[in-house]
Amino acid sequence: MTFEEIDLYVKENSVGGWLRSEERRELFLLAERAEGVVVELGCYRGLSTLYIAAGAGGHVFSVDNFRGPPDPRYAVNRDRYFAEPEIVREKYLESIRSLGLSDMVSLLEMDTVAAARIDLGEVGLLFIDADHSYAGALNDFNAWHPKVVSGGTVAMHNASGTGVNGNQVKYPGVMKAFAEAVLAGRLLNPRMVGTMGIGVKP
């Protein structure tokens, strides 16, 4: 399935999510180049999942408990977007089914750190977009980084300060976690696409 076909479906069906157009295309391309399985932490209604699965040659694992971030600082967003988790889950599954991607996408409805204890195979691409607190982003990175193959890619959404449509939605915790990973040499060749920080595991 092409990027353009996914893009058309997303626009016609109002799939909810917070990804800029350049971030969507980059996820598609990263998944296309990934060697191994792809893991995304945080999927909401499946916006990122669709672009990743369309590009991926291997299996995609989405991890989300559909309850939103536990950090009280994000309670407003949690109560607004995850008030009815069963509806969010069904919207996610509906998008996957509608595009015939069910065979290549598996949903792990659980805590993102706990999911790292499951052997899913070698991870070629890890997309982190779950708990946006510093502790949450750092815990996700630390739990999953060892499972990414050498030369594999890690992408962290909201690792820069500018949000969708240019509005300043800052997540300093994610920004700090990404910066620390780069400074520690745990991610090489860092770059930004939209708000997404991208690096390569040594």
N, C-alpha and C positions, 0 to 999 in steps of 0.2 A: 504494500500500500504506500502511495506516495505522500510526501509532506503536504502537497496541495489538496489531496483528497481528505486527509485528516483535518486540515485547516478549514475546509468547506463544511465538514460535519460539525466541527466545533462552533462555527459561526451560525449555522442553521439551527443548531439545537441548544444554543446558549449554555454550553458546558461551563460550569462555574470554576473559577480559579484565579490565580494571580501570577501569570507569566506574561512577560512582554513578548512581542512577536519574535525578536531576535533570540530570546531565551528558548522559545519553542523550537525554532530551527536548530539552535545549537544542541539541544537535547536529542533531537532527531539524528543529527550528524554524529554526536558522541556515541549514541547507541549503535549506529550503523558501523562504527569502527571498533566497537568493543569486542574483545576476545574473551569469552566466558559469559556467565550470566550477568544480568543487570539487576541491581537492587535499588529501589527507591524507598526512602524513609519519609512517610507522609505522602498521602495521595489525594486526600479530600474527595472530590467528585470525579477524579480520574483525568483531569486535564493533562498533567505531565505524563501520566501513564500512556495515553493515546499516542503522543508523539514519540515516546521512548519505544513502545511496542511496535510502532510502524517502522521504525528504523532498525530495531534490533534483529540480529540473526539468531540469537539464542533466547533462552527463557528469561522472563521478567518477573521479579518478585516485588510486590507492593506490600509495604508494612504500615499499618495504621490501626489504631484502636477506635478511631472515629469519635473520640471524646474531647479532642482538642488539647491544647497545652495546659499542663497542671499549674504553671507559674501564675500566681494571682495577678501579676501585672498585665496579663493578657486575658483577664476574665471577661472583659467586654467582648472581645472577638470570639472567645470560646462560647459565651452564651448566645451570641448572635448567629454564629455559623455552625455550631455543633449542638444546638438545643435539642434536636431530634436526630440522634446518631443513626437510627435505623433508616431514616430518609436519605441521609448523606450516603450511607452504604449502598442503598438501592440505586441511587443515581450513578454511583461509581460502577456498579455491576451492569446497569442498563447500557452505559456507554461501551463497556467492554464487549457485551453480547451483541449490541447493534452493529458493531464493526467486525464481528467474527473473530475476535482476538482471544476468546476464552481459552483456547488450547495452548496459547503461549504466555498467558499471564496468570499468575497465582497470587491470591490475596492472603496475607497472613494477618489476621485481625488480632493484634497483640501489641504489647509494648515493644518499642524499637530496639532497646538494649537487650531485652530477653530474647528477641528473635535472632540475635547474633550468635546465640548458642546452638542454633540449628545449622547443620551442614547443608548448605545449598549449592556447594561446588565453588569453583574459582570465580571470583567476582571481577569482571572486566570494567564495569562502570558502577560507581556508587553515587547516587543523587540524594543529598541530605536536605530535607525540607520539612522537618517535623517540629519538635520543641525549639522555639527560637530564643530561649534564654541561653546565657553563657553555659551554664551547667548542662542543659539539655543538648546543645549543639556539641559541646566537648565530649559528653558521654557517648553520644551517637558516633562521633568520629573515632574515639578511642576503642569502642566496641567493634567497629566494622573495618577500620583501617587495616588490621592484620589479615583480613580475609580478601583484600584486594590484591590482585596479582601485581608483580613488579612490572611497571610500564602501564598499569591500569590507571583509570582516571577517577578522580573524586571531584564532584561538583557540589557546592554548597549555595543554596538559594539565599538571597538577602544578605550576602556577605559584603555589600557596599551600601552606601547610605541613601541612594535614590530609588524610590519605589516605582510602581506601575504608573505610567503617564507622567513621569517626572516629579510626582509629589514626594515629599521627603518623609518616607516611612522608614525610620532607622531601627535596626536591630543590632545594637552594639555588642550583644553577646555573641551573635553569629560572626560579626565582623572580627571580634577578638579571637574567637576559636580558629577561624580561618587564618588570620595573621600569625598566630602562634604556631600553627602547623607548618606554615611556610618558613618562618624564622628558625624552627627546629630542624628543618631539612626533611620533614616528613612528607612534604609535597614540593615537587620541583616544577619549574617553568610556569609559575603562577600567572594567570591572566583573568581579566574580567569580561564577561559578556552580559550587558545589562547590569543587573544586581548580582549575578551569579559568579562566584569565585570558583575557578577551575585550576586544578593542579594534577601532576602525574606522580604516582607513587614510585619512589626509587627502586 
